[in-house]
Amino acid sequence: MLTGDERGWKNMRKQDKIIVWPAYFDSTRTRGNGRRVPRSLAVPSPRILEVKEAAQKLGLSYEFVLDAGYPKTPWLKTGMLLITKKGPKEKMIRTIGKQLLKIRSATVKK
């Protein structure tokens, strides 16, 4: 009988990384449609490059996947980030959301 390692299951889930989708920060979505942060930390229609910039400014290491589609809307290739886990996912998402708000507010002021 084969073990999980021999079947390749060991690499099925990346336990040391979290997936972050732009939909998590979209104020136009409901929680049921994929938003993961409170509306106070969300922005309208965030782009993956903005989320990437927020992760960069926070000093997080990440992998950028441009042609990925959010599972609820797979026909929209919004992209995703695979971020090295440095704590609970919800806390990391909220931190990225706060940084995203700062980026958006700085863009609006210019």
C-alpha positions in Angstrom: 0.0 0.0 0.0 1.3 3.5 -0.9 1.8 6.2 1.7 0.6 9.7 1.3 4.1 10.9 0.4 4.3 8.2 -2.3 1.0 9.3 -3.8 2.1 12.9 -3.9 -0.3 14.2 -1.3 2.4 15.9 0.7 2.5 18.7 -1.8 -1.3 19.0 -2.4 -1.7 21.8 0.2 0.9 24.4 0.9 0.6 24.7 4.6 3.2 27.4 4.8 1.4 29.7 2.4 -1.9 31.4 2.2 -3.9 32.3 -0.9 -5.0 36.0 -1.2 -7.5 37.0 -3.8 -8.5 40.6 -4.6 -12.1 39.7 -4.0 -11.3 39.5 -0.2 -10.9 43.3 -0.2 -13.7 44.3 -2.6 -16.3 46.6 -0.9 -18.8 46.0 -3.7 -19.0 42.3 -2.7 -20.9 40.8 0.2 -19.3 38.4 2.6 -21.3 35.6 0.9 -19.7 36.6 -2.4 -16.2 36.5 -1.2 -15.3 39.6 0.8 -13.2 38.6 3.9 -12.6 42.0 5.5 -15.1 44.5 7.1 -16.4 47.2 4.7 -14.3 49.7 6.7 -11.1 47.9 5.4 -12.4 47.2 1.9 -12.0 49.2 -1.3 -14.1 49.2 -4.5 -12.8 46.8 -7.2 -9.2 46.2 -6.0 -6.7 45.1 -8.5 -4.2 42.3 -7.9 -1.3 44.8 -8.5 -2.6 46.9 -5.6 -2.8 43.9 -3.4 0.7 42.9 -4.5 2.0 46.5 -3.6 0.3 46.2 -0.2 2.1 42.9 0.5 5.4 44.4 -0.7 5.1 47.4 1.6 4.4 45.1 4.5 7.5 43.1 3.7 5.7 39.9 3.0 7.2 37.3 0.7 4.9 36.2 -2.0 4.4 34.5 -5.3 2.4 36.3 -7.9 0.0 34.2 -10.1 -1.6 36.4 -12.7 -3.8 34.0 -14.7 -5.8 32.6 -11.7 -9.5 33.0 -11.3 -11.3 33.3 -8.0 -13.3 30.1 -7.5 -16.7 31.9 -7.3 -16.0 33.7 -10.6 -13.5 31.5 -12.5 -14.1 33.2 -15.8 -12.6 36.4 -14.4 -8.8 36.0 -14.3 -8.2 38.4 -11.4 -4.9 36.8 -10.3 -3.9 35.8 -6.8 -1.0 36.0 -4.3 0.6 33.0 -2.5 1.9 34.7 0.7 4.2 33.0 3.1 2.3 32.5 6.3 3.3 34.6 9.3 0.3 34.1 11.5 -3.4 33.5 11.3 -4.8 34.1 7.8 -7.6 36.4 8.9 -5.1 38.6 10.7 -2.8 38.8 7.7 -5.7 39.6 5.4 -6.8 42.5 7.7 -3.3 43.8 7.8 -3.1 43.8 4.0 -6.6 45.4 3.9 -5.3 48.3 6.1 -2.3 48.8 3.8 -4.5 48.7 0.7 -6.6 51.5 2.2 -3.5 53.6 2.7 -2.4 53.0 -0.9 -5.9 53.9 -2.2 -6.1 57.0 -0.1 -2.6 58.2 -1.2 -3.7 57.6 -4.9 -6.8 59.7 -4.4 -5.0 62.6 -2.8 -2.6 63.0 -5.7 
